[in-house]
Structure formats: structure tokens, C-alpha cells
Amino acid sequence: MKSREFVSVFRSSKKSDTYIFVRRGQAWEELPESLKAVFGSPVHSMDLIMTPERKLARTTGEQVLMAIEEKDFFLQMPQEQDAYVIDFRTRPGLRES
């Protein structure tokens, strides 16, 4: 694993809160077809220098660098949220007996 890498971050045009980290200058055509089909068109978000010590919102620089070395990309998916399921058949504050 490199001690630092210049990476580009793209957001997905199909899935909200989904990002891909790749080496700067990485050709989109070189990534797996299955990834491109699910991800959609990449929308450039930013470029940055990634180091193993760098802390990101949902991962670490070390995880990103390891994935880029192994697969040529790091895919960040949205966190799963269970709290969005609401039972609209009951009134708030009432419990079933």
C-alpha cells in the first residue's frame, strides 16, 4: 500500500449518497461493467491526497488506499437506516395489546 495517493471522488447519478474513490486519472472504462451499471454516470465531487491516517466520514484513508490497490476503486454505499419504517396503521403513542 502506498503512503499517499492522489484520488478523485465521484458521486453516483443513480444512487443517492453513493461515492466511488479512484486514482486520479483512472479511466472509467477500465472499471468493472457491473459496477458501472449500478453506479450510473459518475459526477465529479473532488480530488484529494489520501493518506492512511486520513479520517473520512464513514471510512479511513487506509481502507480506501487498500481497496484502490486491490480493486482500482473504493465504493462507499449509504448507511442502512432501520428507523424509517413506520407503521401507519396505528396512531402514534398507542401500542397493540
N, C-alpha and C positions, 0 to 999 in steps of 0.2 A: 504494500500500500504506500502510495506517495505521501509525503508530509504536507503537501498542498497541491491543489488543483484548481484551475480557473474553470468554473462551471456556469452553465446557463440554466435558468429555471423557466419552465413553461407551464401555463395552466391549460386545463382541458377545455375544449369548446363544447364537449358533450356532457361532462360530469362536473357538477359544482364541487368546489373545494378539493380538486384533484390536481396534483402537480407532478411534473417529471423533472428530474435533475439529470443533466448530461454534461459531458465535457464541452467546453466552448468550441464551437465549430463542428460539432458532431452532425453528420448528415442524417436527417430524419429518415431517409430511405433505408439506412443501414439497420434500423431498429426492427424488432420482430413485427410481422404483419398483424398478429393477434393483438399486440399492444396498440398499434396504430389504429386498428378498427375500433377498439373500445375507447381509446383516448380522444379520438377525433382530431381536428386541426389544432396544432399547438399555437398558443398565443404567448408571445414572449413576455415574461414578467420582469426578470432582472438577470444580471450577471454578477457573480461574486467569487472571491477567492475562498475556497473551502479548505479548512484545516481540521485535523482530528479533534481539536479542542473546541471547535465552534459549536455553540448550542443553538439549536433551532426550536421552533415551537413544538414539534412533535417527534423530533429525532435528534441525532447528534451528527456532527461532521464526520466522525469515524464511521458510522453506519452508511452514510451517503458515499464516502470515498471507497469503502469496501464493495458496495453494490456496483458502483461505476467501474471499479477494477474487474469485477467478476462478470457483470452482465452488460456493461456500457451504459447503464441508466439506473436511477433510483426512482421508484414510483411511490408517491405519497398519496394515500387514499384518505377520504374523510373518516373521522372517528364515528363509530356506531353510537347511536343515541336511542336508548330504550324509553326515555321519558316522553317521547312524542306520542305514544299510544294512549289514547283517551277513550273511555267507554262512554259514548254519548247517550246510551240508553238509560242511564241513571242520573238523577240530579246530584249536583256537587254536594258533598257532605253526607250523603246517605249511603249506607252500606247494605249489602244484601244480607238477609238473615238466613 
